[in-house]
Amino acid sequence: MASRLRLAPYLEQRATWSAAGRHIMAQTESDSVVVYQAYRPEIGHYTATRGRFGGGWSFGRFAEEWLLAVEDITPLVRAQREHASPPFRELRTPAEQVYVPEDPATAIALGLDR
């Protein structure tokens, strides 16, 4: 199954990312926020096979209410691994921008910069 995760050249993205602060980097669509996140193997495998967090990690309400789907992108990561060293010209990573929650209380609760 092909990933729906949009990719972009790493070097182009790096130039637009914030150098400091607390932010959520994500792909947004009209009905969802897609966040790429890497976890240690026992968490990643558990989550990818069951569609929910576990395997040694849980984030309370987020894991129970906010998580809609989990996609294992291991093949994508393996394909990009050979490009993950300088000069990074061929490396493609998830196309992400800073996501600011609509609800200011959520941003505060998460400790995000607004």
DSSP file (Angstrom, degrees, kcal/mol; ACC not computed):
  #  RESIDUE AA STRUCTURE BP1 BP2  ACC     N-H-->O    O-->H-N    N-H-->O    O-->H-N    TCO  KAPPA ALPHA  PHI   PSI    X-CA   Y-CA   Z-CA
    1    1 A M              0   0    0      0, 0.0     2,-0.2     0, 0.0     0, 0.0   0.000 360.0 360.0 360.0 128.2    0.0    0.0    0.0
    2    2 A A        -     0   0    0      1,-0.1     2,-0.1     2,-0.0     0, 0.0  -0.492 360.0-110.2 -76.3 144.1    1.4    3.4   -1.0
    3    3 A S        -     0   0    0     -2,-0.2    -1,-0.1     1,-0.1    70,-0.0  -0.456  10.3-150.7 -73.4 144.0    1.7    6.1    1.7
    4    4 A R        +     0   0    0     -2,-0.1     2,-0.3     2,-0.1    -1,-0.1   0.468  62.7 119.3 -87.8  -3.7   -0.6    9.1    1.5
    5    5 A L        -     0   0    0      1,-0.1     2,-0.3    89,-0.0    -2,-0.1  -0.470  64.9-133.0 -66.1 122.5    2.1   11.1    3.2
    6    6 A R        -     0   0    0     -2,-0.3    89,-2.8    89,-0.2     2,-0.3  -0.592  22.9-155.5 -77.9 137.6    3.3   13.9    1.0
    7    7 A L  E     +A   94   0A   0     -2,-0.3    85,-0.0    87,-0.3    -1,-0.0  -0.773  13.9 180.0-112.7 158.2    7.1   14.3    0.7
    8    8 A A  E     -A   93   0A   0     85,-2.2    85,-2.3    -2,-0.3     2,-0.1  -0.975  44.4 -76.4-149.5 157.7    9.3   17.2   -0.1
    9    9 A P  E  >  -A   92   0A   0      0, 0.0     4,-2.0     0, 0.0    83,-0.3  -0.354  38.5-138.0 -58.5 130.6   13.0   17.8   -0.5
   10   10 A Y  H  > S+     0   0    0     81,-2.8     4,-3.2    78,-0.2     5,-0.2   0.900  99.8  54.5 -57.2 -45.6   14.6   18.0    3.0
   11   11 A L  H  > S+     0   0    0     77,-0.5     4,-1.1    80,-0.4    -1,-0.2   0.872 108.7  48.5 -62.5 -37.2   16.9   20.9    2.1
   12   12 A E  H  4 S+     0   0    0     -3,-0.2     4,-0.4     2,-0.2    -1,-0.2   0.909 115.3  44.9 -67.2 -41.4   14.0   23.0    0.9
   13   13 A Q  H >X S+     0   0    0     -4,-2.0     3,-2.4     1,-0.2     4,-1.0   0.929 105.5  59.5 -68.3 -45.3   11.9   22.3    4.0
   14   14 A R  H >< S+     0   0    0     -4,-3.2     3,-0.5     1,-0.3    -1,-0.2   0.840  98.8  60.0 -53.5 -35.0   14.8   22.8    6.4
   15   15 A A  T 3< S+     0   0    0     -4,-1.1    -1,-0.3     1,-0.2    -2,-0.2   0.703 109.7  42.3 -67.5 -19.2   15.1   26.4    5.2
   16   16 A T  T <4 S+     0   0    0     -3,-2.4    -1,-0.2    -4,-0.4    -2,-0.2   0.549  90.9 104.1-104.4  -9.7   11.5   27.1    6.3
   17   17 A W  S << S-     0   0    0     -4,-1.0     2,-0.1    -3,-0.5    80,-0.0  -0.430  79.4-103.3 -77.1 147.2   11.4   25.4    9.7
   18   18 A S        -     0   0    0      1,-0.1    -1,-0.1    -2,-0.1    -2,-0.1  -0.440  21.2-149.6 -65.4 138.6   11.6   27.3   12.9
   19   19 A A  S    S+     0   0    0     -2,-0.1     2,-0.3     1,-0.1    -1,-0.1   0.685  76.1  17.3 -84.5 -19.0   15.0   27.1   14.6
   20   20 A A  S    S+     0   0    0      2,-0.0     2,-0.1     0, 0.0    -1,-0.1  -0.953  88.7  55.0-147.9 163.9   13.6   27.4   18.1
   21   21 A G  S    S-     0   0    0     -2,-0.3     2,-0.6    -3,-0.1    91,-0.1  -0.314  80.2 -66.8 103.1 174.7   10.4   27.0   20.1
   22   22 A R        +     0   0    0     -2,-0.1    91,-2.9    89,-0.1     2,-0.3  -0.924  63.1 152.3-108.9 118.2    7.8   24.4   20.7
   23   23 A H        -     0   0    0     -2,-0.6     2,-0.6    89,-0.2    77,-0.1  -0.937  44.8-123.0-140.4 158.2    5.7   23.6   17.6
   24   24 A I  E     -B   99   0B   0     75,-0.7    75,-3.3    -2,-0.3     2,-0.6  -0.948  25.7-154.8-100.6 121.4    3.7   20.8   16.0
   25   25 A M  E     +B   98   0B   0     -2,-0.6    11,-0.3    73,-0.2     2,-0.3  -0.870  34.9 142.2 -96.6 125.6    5.0   20.1   12.6
   26   26 A A  E     -B   97   0B   0     71,-2.7    71,-2.4    -2,-0.6     2,-0.5  -0.963  53.9-113.6-155.7 165.7    2.3   18.5   10.4
   27   27 A Q  E     -C   34   0C   0      7,-3.0     7,-3.8    -2,-0.3     2,-0.4  -0.936  39.9-155.1-101.6 133.1    0.5   18.1    7.1
   28   28 A T  E     +C   33   0C   0     -2,-0.5     2,-0.3     5,-0.2     5,-0.2  -0.882  17.7 175.2-115.6 146.0   -3.0   19.5    7.3
   29   29 A E  E >   -C   32   0C   0      3,-2.8     3,-0.8    -2,-0.4    -2,-0.0  -0.819  51.1 -90.4-132.2 173.2   -6.1   18.7    5.3
   30   30 A S  T 3  S+     0   0    0     -2,-0.3     3,-0.1     1,-0.2    -2,-0.0   0.796 125.3  24.2 -59.8 -28.4   -9.7   20.0    5.7
   31   31 A D  T 3  S+     0   0    0      1,-0.1     2,-0.3     0, 0.0    -1,-0.2   0.309 123.3  34.6-121.4   9.2  -10.6   17.2    8.0
   32   32 A S  E <   -C   29   0C   0     -3,-0.8    -3,-2.8     2,-0.0     2,-0.4  -0.994  54.4-138.6-158.7 162.6   -7.3   16.0    9.5
   33   33 A V  E     -C   28   0C   0     -2,-0.3     2,-0.6    -5,-0.2    -5,-0.2  -0.996  24.8-156.4-123.8 121.2   -3.9   16.9   10.8
   34   34 A V  E     -C   27   0C   0     -7,-3.8    -7,-3.0    -2,-0.4     2,-0.5  -0.888  10.7-174.0-105.8 122.7   -1.2   14.3    9.8
   35   35 A V        -     0   0    0     -2,-0.6     2,-0.5    -9,-0.2    -9,-0.1  -0.966  16.2-145.6-118.7 126.9    1.9   14.2   12.1
   36   36 A Y        +     0   0    0     -2,-0.5     2,-0.4   -11,-0.3   -11,-0.1  -0.776  28.3 172.2 -86.2 130.6    4.9   12.0   11.2
   37   37 A Q        -     0   0    0     -2,-0.5     2,-0.4     2,-0.0    -2,-0.0  -0.988  23.1-148.7-144.6 132.9    6.4   10.7   14.4
   38   38 A A        -     0   0    0     -2,-0.4     2,-0.3     6,-0.0    -2,-0.0  -0.809  20.5-179.3 -98.6 141.4    9.2    8.1   15.0
   39   39 A Y        -     0   0    0     -2,-0.4     6,-0.0     2,-0.0    -2,-0.0  -0.908  38.8 -83.9-133.4 161.0    9.2    5.9   18.0
   40   40 A R    >>  -     0   0    0     -2,-0.3     4,-2.4     1,-0.1     3,-1.1  -0.318  56.5 -99.5 -61.6 154.9   11.4    3.2   19.4
   41   41 A P  H 3> S+     0   0    0      0, 0.0     4,-3.0     0, 0.0     5,-0.4   0.820 118.8  54.4 -52.3 -43.3   10.6   -0.1   17.8
   42   42 A E  H 3> S+     0   0    0      1,-0.2     4,-1.1     2,-0.2     5,-0.1   0.847 115.3  40.7 -64.5 -31.2    8.4   -1.6   20.6
   43   43 A I  H <> S+     0   0    0     -3,-1.1     4,-2.7     2,-0.2     5,-0.2   0.924 116.9  48.2 -77.9 -47.4    6.1    1.4   20.5
   44   44 A G  H  X S+     0   0    0     -4,-2.4     4,-2.8     2,-0.2     5,-0.2   0.912 113.5  45.8 -60.4 -46.0    6.1    1.8   16.7
   45   45 A H  H  X S+     0   0    0     -4,-3.0     4,-2.0    -5,-0.2     5,-0.2   0.927 114.4  48.2 -65.5 -44.5    5.4   -1.9   16.0
   46   46 A Y  H  X S+     0   0    0     -4,-1.1     4,-1.6    -5,-0.4     6,-0.3   0.946 116.0  43.9 -59.0 -48.9    2.7   -2.1   18.6
   47   47 A T  H  X S+     0   0    0     -4,-2.7     4,-2.5     7,-0.2     5,-0.5   0.908 113.2  50.0 -66.2 -44.2    1.0    1.1   17.4
   48   48 A A  H  < S+     0   0    0     -4,-2.8    -1,-0.2    -5,-0.2    24,-0.2   0.852 115.3  43.3 -65.6 -34.5    1.3    0.3   13.7
   49   49 A T  H  < S+     0   0    0     -4,-2.0    -1,-0.2    -5,-0.2    -2,-0.2   0.752 125.4  32.0 -83.6 -23.3   -0.2   -3.2   14.1
   50   50 A R  H  < S-     0   0    0     -4,-1.6    -2,-0.2     2,-0.3    -3,-0.2   0.578  96.8-127.0-110.6 -12.6   -3.0   -2.2   16.5
   51   51 A G  S  < S+     0   0    0     -4,-2.5     2,-0.3    -5,-0.2    -3,-0.1   0.701  81.8  76.7  74.0  18.5   -3.9    1.3   15.3
   52   52 A R  S    S-     0   0    0     -5,-0.5    -2,-0.3    -6,-0.3    -1,-0.2  -0.983  87.7 -91.3-153.6 157.1   -3.5    2.8   18.8
   53   53 A F        +     0   0    0     -2,-0.3     2,-0.3    10,-0.3     5,-0.1  -0.356  68.0 101.5 -72.1 152.2   -0.6    3.7   21.1
   54   54 A G        +     0   0    0    -11,-0.2     3,-0.2     1,-0.1    -7,-0.2  -0.948  18.3 111.3 168.6-153.0    0.8    1.2   23.6
   55   55 A G  S    S-     0   0    0     -2,-0.3    -9,-0.1     1,-0.2   -10,-0.1   0.844 120.3 -29.8  63.8  32.7    3.8   -1.0   23.8
   56   56 A G  S    S+     0   0    0      1,-0.2     2,-0.4   -13,-0.1    -1,-0.2   0.430 128.6  78.1 106.8   0.4    5.2    1.0   26.6
   57   57 A W        +     0   0    0     -3,-0.2     2,-0.3   -14,-0.1    -1,-0.2  -0.999  42.2 163.1-144.7 140.9    3.8    4.4   25.8
   58   58 A S        -     0   0    0     -2,-0.4     3,-0.1    -3,-0.1    -4,-0.0  -0.980  21.7-160.7-151.1 145.9    0.5    6.2   26.2
   59   59 A F    >>  -     0   0    0      1,-0.4     3,-1.5    -2,-0.3     4,-0.5  -0.305  36.5-131.0-125.0  47.8   -0.5    9.8   26.0
   60   60 A G  H 3> S+     0   0    0      1,-0.3     4,-1.4     2,-0.2    -1,-0.4  -0.096  84.4   9.5  49.0-124.6   -3.8    9.7   27.8
   61   61 A R  H 3>>S+     0   0    0      1,-0.2     4,-3.7     2,-0.2     5,-0.8   0.835 126.5  60.1 -59.2 -37.9   -6.6   11.4   26.0
   62   62 A F  I <>>S+     0   0    0     -3,-1.5     5,-1.6     1,-0.2     4,-1.1   0.946 107.0  46.0 -55.2 -49.9   -4.6   11.9   22.8
   63   63 A A  I  <5S+     0   0    0     -4,-0.5   -10,-0.3    -3,-0.3    -1,-0.2   0.818 122.0  37.3 -64.7 -30.9   -4.2    8.2   22.4
   64   64 A E  I  <5S+     0   0    0     -4,-1.4    -2,-0.2    -5,-0.2    -1,-0.2   0.843 132.1  16.9 -90.7 -36.3   -7.8    7.5   23.1
   65   65 A E  I  <5S+     0   0    0     -4,-3.7    -3,-0.2    -5,-0.2    -2,-0.1   0.777 123.6  42.2-111.5 -33.7   -9.7   10.4   21.4
   66   66 A W  I  <<S+     0   0    0     -4,-1.1     2,-0.6    -5,-0.8    -3,-0.2   0.759  86.5  91.6 -94.6 -25.9   -7.5   12.2   18.9
   67   67 A L      < +     0   0    0     -5,-1.6     3,-0.1     1,-0.2   -14,-0.0  -0.604  42.0 168.3 -77.3 115.9   -5.7    9.4   17.1
   68   68 A L        -     0   0    0     -2,-0.6     2,-0.3     1,-0.3    -1,-0.2   0.789  62.0  -5.4 -96.9 -33.9   -7.8    8.4   14.1
   69   69 A A        -     0   0    0      2,-0.0     2,-0.4     0, 0.0    -1,-0.3  -0.991  52.6-146.3-159.3 156.9   -5.3    6.2   12.2
   70   70 A V        -     0   0    0     -2,-0.3     2,-0.5   -22,-0.1   -18,-0.0  -0.996  12.3-165.7-129.1 134.2   -1.8    4.9   12.2
   71   71 A E        -     0   0    0     -2,-0.4     2,-0.8   -20,-0.0   -23,-0.1  -0.985  17.6-137.6-122.5 126.6    0.2    4.2    9.1
   72   72 A D        +     0   0    0     -2,-0.5     4,-0.1   -24,-0.2    -2,-0.0  -0.738  23.1 177.4 -81.7 112.7    3.5    2.2    9.2
   73   73 A I     >  +     0   0    0     -2,-0.8     4,-2.3     1,-0.2     3,-0.3   0.007  36.6 125.9-106.9  27.9    5.9    4.0    6.9
   74   74 A T  H  > S+     0   0    0      1,-0.2     4,-2.8     2,-0.2     5,-0.2   0.893  72.0  54.0 -52.8 -44.9    8.8    1.8    7.5
   75   75 A P  H  > S+     0   0    0      0, 0.0     4,-2.2     0, 0.0    -1,-0.2   0.903 109.2  48.8 -59.8 -38.4    9.3    1.1    3.7
   76   76 A L  H  > S+     0   0    0     -3,-0.3     4,-1.8     2,-0.2    -2,-0.2   0.928 111.8  48.4 -63.8 -45.5    9.5    4.8    3.1
   77   77 A V  H  X S+     0   0    0     -4,-2.3     4,-1.5     1,-0.2    -1,-0.2   0.917 111.1  50.5 -62.7 -43.6   12.0    5.4    5.8
   78   78 A R  H  X S+     0   0    0     -4,-2.8     4,-0.6     1,-0.2    -1,-0.2   0.907 109.4  51.5 -60.8 -41.1   14.1    2.5    4.6
   79   79 A A  H  < S+     0   0    0     -4,-2.2     3,-0.3     1,-0.2    -1,-0.2   0.844 114.5  42.7 -65.1 -33.5   14.1    3.9    1.0
   80   80 A Q  H >< S+     0   0    0     -4,-1.8     3,-2.0     1,-0.2     4,-0.4   0.655  90.9  87.0 -86.9 -16.5   15.2    7.4    2.3
   81   81 A R  H >< S+     0   0    0     -4,-1.5     3,-1.7     1,-0.3    -1,-0.2   0.856  82.3  59.1 -53.7 -39.8   17.9    6.1    4.7
   82   82 A E  T 3< S+     0   0    0     -4,-0.6    -1,-0.3    -3,-0.3    -2,-0.1   0.711 108.2  46.7 -65.1 -18.0   20.5    6.0    2.0
   83   83 A H  T <  S+     0   0    0     -3,-2.0     2,-0.9     1,-0.1     8,-0.4   0.385  83.7 100.2-100.5   1.9   20.0    9.7    1.4
   84   84 A A    <   +     0   0    0     -3,-1.7    -1,-0.1    -4,-0.4    -2,-0.1  -0.175  68.7  72.8 -89.5  43.9   20.1   10.7    5.1
   85   85 A S  S >  S-     0   0    0     -2,-0.9     3,-1.9    -3,-0.1     6,-0.1  -0.980  89.7 -34.2-147.6 155.6   23.7   11.9    5.2
   86   86 A P  T 3  S+     0   0    0      0, 0.0    -2,-0.0     0, 0.0     0, 0.0  -0.149 121.9  29.7 -50.7 139.8   25.4   15.0    3.9
   87   87 A P  T 3  S-     0   0    0      0, 0.0    -3,-0.1     0, 0.0    -4,-0.0  -0.963  78.8-163.0 -94.2   8.1   24.9   16.6    1.5
   88   88 A F    X   +     0   0    0     -3,-1.9     3,-0.7    -5,-0.1   -77,-0.5   0.612  39.2 139.9  64.6  15.4   21.2   15.5    1.7
   89   89 A R  T 3  S+     0   0    0      1,-0.2    -1,-0.1   -79,-0.1   -78,-0.1   0.822  75.5  35.4 -61.4 -32.6   20.4   16.5   -1.9
   90   90 A E  T 3  S+     0   0    0     -7,-0.2    -1,-0.2   -81,-0.1     2,-0.2   0.496  88.8 117.9 -99.7  -5.9   18.2   13.4   -2.5
   91   91 A L    <   -     0   0    0     -3,-0.7   -81,-2.8    -8,-0.4     2,-0.4  -0.456  42.4-169.9 -70.0 128.7   16.6   13.1    0.9
   92   92 A R  E     +A    9   0A   0    -83,-0.3    -9,-0.1    -2,-0.2    -2,-0.0  -0.978   7.4 178.2-119.8 132.1   12.8   13.6    0.9
   93   93 A T  E     -A    8   0A   0    -85,-2.3   -85,-2.2    -2,-0.4   -80,-0.0  -0.806  45.1 -64.5-126.2 166.4   11.0   13.9    4.2
   94   94 A P  E     -A    7   0A   0      0, 0.0     2,-0.8     0, 0.0   -87,-0.3  -0.287  55.4-116.7 -53.1 132.5    7.3   14.5    5.1
   95   95 A A        +     0   0    0    -89,-2.8     2,-0.3    -3,-0.0   -89,-0.2  -0.631  51.1 172.2 -74.6 109.1    6.2   17.9    3.8
   96   96 A E        -     0   0    0     -2,-0.8     2,-0.3   -69,-0.1   -69,-0.2  -0.900  23.6-176.8-128.3 150.9    5.4   19.7    7.1
   97   97 A Q  E     -B   26   0B   0    -71,-2.4   -71,-2.7    -2,-0.3     2,-0.3  -0.908  47.2 -80.0-133.0 163.1    4.4   23.2    8.3
   98   98 A V  E     -B   25   0B   0     -2,-0.3     2,-0.5   -73,-0.2   -73,-0.2  -0.490  45.4-154.0 -64.9 128.0    3.8   24.5   11.7
   99   99 A Y  E     -B   24   0B   0    -75,-3.3   -75,-0.7    -2,-0.3    -1,-0.0  -0.923   6.9-165.0-106.2 127.3    0.3   23.6   12.8
  100  100 A V        -     0   0    0     -2,-0.5    14,-0.1   -77,-0.1   -77,-0.0  -0.958  24.9-121.8-112.1 118.4   -1.4   25.9   15.4
  101  101 A P        -     0   0    0      0, 0.0     6,-0.1     0, 0.0     5,-0.0  -0.258  14.4-130.6 -56.5 143.3   -4.4   24.4   17.1
  102  102 A E  S    S+     0   0    0      1,-0.1     3,-0.1     4,-0.1    -2,-0.0   0.858  94.1  72.0 -63.3 -35.5   -7.6   26.4   16.6
  103  103 A D  S >> S-     0   0    0      1,-0.2     4,-1.6     2,-0.0     3,-0.9  -0.740  72.0-155.3 -86.7 112.9   -8.4   26.3   20.3
  104  104 A P  H 3> S+     0   0    0      0, 0.0     4,-2.2     0, 0.0     5,-0.2   0.829  94.0  60.2 -56.8 -32.3   -5.9   28.5   22.3
  105  105 A A  H 3> S+     0   0    0      1,-0.2     4,-2.6     2,-0.2     5,-0.1   0.859 102.9  51.5 -65.2 -34.2   -6.4   26.4   25.4
  106  106 A T  H <> S+     0   0    0     -3,-0.9     4,-2.0     2,-0.2    -1,-0.2   0.928 109.1  49.7 -67.0 -44.5   -5.2   23.3   23.5
  107  107 A A  H  <>S+     0   0    0     -4,-1.6     5,-2.8     1,-0.2     4,-0.4   0.901 113.4  46.8 -60.6 -40.7   -2.0   25.1   22.4
  108  108 A I  H ><5S+     0   0    0     -4,-2.2     3,-1.3     3,-0.2    -2,-0.2   0.931 110.2  52.2 -65.8 -46.0   -1.4   26.3   26.0
  109  109 A A  H 3<5S+     0   0    0     -4,-2.6    -1,-0.2     1,-0.3    -2,-0.2   0.838 112.1  46.7 -60.2 -33.4   -2.1   22.8   27.4
  110  110 A L  T 3<5S-     0   0    0     -4,-2.0    -1,-0.3    -5,-0.1    -2,-0.2   0.517 112.6-121.4 -85.9  -5.6    0.5   21.4   25.0
  111  111 A G  T < 5 +     0   0    0     -3,-1.3    -3,-0.2    -4,-0.4     2,-0.2   0.828  55.2 161.7  71.4  32.6    3.0   24.1   25.8
  112  112 A L      < -     0   0    0     -5,-2.8     2,-0.3    -6,-0.2    -1,-0.2  -0.541  43.3-118.4 -88.6 150.9    3.2   25.3   22.2
  113  113 A D              0   0    0    -91,-2.9    -1,-0.1    -2,-0.2    -5,-0.0  -0.675 360.0 360.0 -77.9 139.9    4.5   28.7   21.0
  114  114 A R              0   0    0     -2,-0.3    -1,-0.1   -91,-0.1   -91,-0.0   0.393 360.0 360.0-110.0 360.0    1.7   30.6   19.3
